[in-house]
Structure formats: structure tokens, C-alpha cells
Amino acid sequence: NSLFSEQSRGAPRWFHVGGDEANPLQKCTQTNIANLEHYLVKDVVHGELNHTAVAWEELRLKHPDPDGLRAAGGDTKAIIVPWHTGSARQILARGHRAIVANLENHYLDFSYVEHPIHNFWYDISSSRPDSDARKEEPHCLHEVWEKAENRYLGGSFGGASAAFMSYDEAVHQCTSLGNICMGITCERARSASEAPPSKGCQPRRGSPYLKSSSREDSWVRTCSNESQIVKDGLLGAISAMWTDKYCHVFQCGAADPAWGPNGRAPIASKLFHRDF
């Protein structure tokens, strides 16, 4: 504890405790992990250091949920960073503040083919429709449908064979689908007087999210009660970053012949070829 105290002097009143990829293994059970994290968060960081703990999503997003609450110190003071499968809304629904670092949007240690440049510009408060997190996000107490002109939502239900319908039918179906439906996208009506559209609409998952379109408009589901929660609890996002893979593959790979055989040559060219 004296080491933690010495390192934290003069620093911001936050202390990152890690916790990513701390999964149960053999005698290291989830209960043991949660107990250790509880001690570190509650007794050391929040107690002795009088700091605010920051942790990766694995610390809080445990199943069953009481294990995650215990790991976070038994309250909602800790700041949680969703990165792998969690979402900001999933964290906010549990009462915590969030700093976002979604894997597909922030990590540089993938080739530009996997993580193209446009991935780095997105709404950090949006859901992650391809993740299980969407199923756990809070339901709206009162839905509001906000129009986004010249934008489309991807991911139709039923794929290429999905049926088109009227605006009202698409809204009803989207609501029935629950949180896995982000909104609806409609072909733009030929007549400006046709509002809402009487045909050409589909409920959508939302991936990609509100991309430009010359012939479509979208309506996104929002909750009238969530704006203040997002404003108060969403602290921001981590900038574009790389992890240990950057050193092992992209950087050190240029000098280490171990990465050369079997097509594993250095791939730094794939990392840096980005149209910033």
C-alpha cells in the first residue's frame, strides 16, 4: 500500500486497477477473482488511497451480476472501460461512469483492412449491435424516434431477403425486437408530402451506424430518459492506441526472424498505411 501511495502523489485522483482478461482458471475461480478485486478497489484504492478506481470491463461485467458488483467494490463509484464486448450503455445501466475504448474503433494493432480509417470516427454513446451487450442495455421508458436524413443503418433482420414495409410497421417491428434493433431505414419518398413513408422501410440492427446515403433516411430509437444519464456518466473515450501486439508483431517483427517464416513477415506496412 505504501508503494501505491508513493506512486499516486501528485497524480490525478484516479487509479487504474486493470482487470482485463482476468478470467477464471482452475483454482483461480471467479469468486476468488471478485474477492481480490473487491479488496483492491474498495479497501486500497477507494479506502487507503482515497482515489477513484478505473477498471476494464471484465471487472464489472461478470455473470452473475452480483459478482461484478462485488468486484467493483460493492457500489458504483468505480469508472469502467468497455473495450471487448461491453458497451458504454451497458456500463451506464449499472450506474457506473464509463470511458469507451471499443476494440473495433480504438485499437491500431490491426491491419487497415480489418480496422479501416472510418472506424475511428463514431458515436461513443451508441450501442454495439453485434455484441451481447445490446441485450443487457436498459429498455426505454418512452421511445423517441429521431430522424437522420441521408443516413442509413446497416444490418437488416433476415438479410438480403428481408421484407420492406411501411414506416409504422417498421417502427412496430423494431420496438417488438427490443434492444437488438437500433432503428429503421427507409428509402426516400418520391413525394415530400409522404411523411412518414408508406413503404420501403426496414428495422435495422445498426451496423454500420448512420453511414451516408444518397437515397435513404433513418430514424433512430432514443430514450427520453437517457440523455442526462449519458451526459453525466459518459466521460469520454481513449484515443486511438495499440497494445502489446504492436511491439511483438508490428515493431519488433522487423528485426526478429521468428516472425518471418510461414508468411508471418513484419506487417508494419499494413499498420501505417492509413489515410489520415
ABEGO torsion letter per residue (X at the ends): XAAAAAAABGBBABBBAEGBGBBBBEABBAAAAAAAAAAAAAAAAABAAGBBBBBBAAAABBOBAAAAAAAAGGBAABBBBBAAABBAAAAAAAGBBBBBBBAAAABAABBAAABBAAAABBBAABBBAABAAAAABBBBABBBBBBBBGBBBBGBBGEAABBBBBAAAAAAAAAAAEAABAEBBBBBBABAABOBBABGBBBBAGOBBGBBBAABBBBBBBBAAAAAAAAAABAEBBBBBBBAAAAAAAAAAAABAAAABGGABBAAAAAABBBX
